[in-house]
Amino acid sequence: MADEETVNGSSEELPEKSQKKTAKYDSGAADLEKVTDYAEEKEISTQNVAGAISAIGDRRNKEALEKQAREKELLKVSIKKEDVDLIVREMEISRTMAERTLREYHGNVVNALVALTN
């Protein structure tokens, strides 16, 4: 039986190893507690959140209004059907994309084609 104890290890070494492992894991738990305690102490003000949300909403509304104004300006630009057909045929893009690009360049076919090739 003495041979079996040396092969399997003595019973005294087993608790010592488990104590080292437990201490190792407990230190990690203590570190985790420090982190969670810090996070719990920090509070978020509802006024700050509401202010941030309203600022984001205002910015989106402003951008949407600017986009609508730009679209209205582009619709006022007159373009020729043959110019749109030329761009669609040469650049192989959709008709709406050709119209938009032509309107952005105020009906100037050459500038629109240059912009589409770049």
Salt bridges, closest charged atoms under 4 A:
GLU71 OE2 - ARG100 NH1 2.60
ASP85 OD1 - ARG95 NH2 2.82
GLU99 OE2 - ARG95 NE 3.94
GLU104 OE2 - ARG100 NE 3.26
